[in-house]
Amino acid sequence: MEVVLSSSSNSISSRDTASNEIFLTSKEAARIARLHPVTLLRWARQGKVPHRRLSARKIVFPLAQLKAWLESGYTDSTVRAA
């Protein structure tokens, strides 16, 4: 896995060189999903959002799978409209 620095947004993403897949940190993925990073991590632990666990403390989000999940119109029964 290599680390890629995006000059346009000054963010750091990981790229799996074997599969050419791009992984996002929880902060980057939360920005795309328009969620709080803590909510996204909680949903990942609950299995509600596609993710990959690199270690006991490190979770990353595959960009392609995250986009597909967002396009599918994800819902969470615990989220209530204000």
GISULKA-V855459 format. One line per field, one symbol per residue. phi: phi as a letter, one per 20 degrees, with the letter a starting at -180 (. if undefined). psi: psi as a letter, one per 20 degrees, with the letter a starting at -180 (. if undefined). burial: 1 if it has 9 or more other C-alpha atoms within 8 Angstrom, else 0. Layout:
phi->???
psi->???
burial->???
This chain:
phi->.dddeeffdlddcdceffdledddffffffffelcfgffffffffenecfbceebfdddccfgfffffffffmgccfeedff
psi->pqpppohhjkqpqqpohgikqpqqrhgghhggilrqhggghghghijiqprpohahiopropgghggggghilqqoiipqq.
burial->0000010000011111000011111101111000101001101100001110100000111110110011000000000000
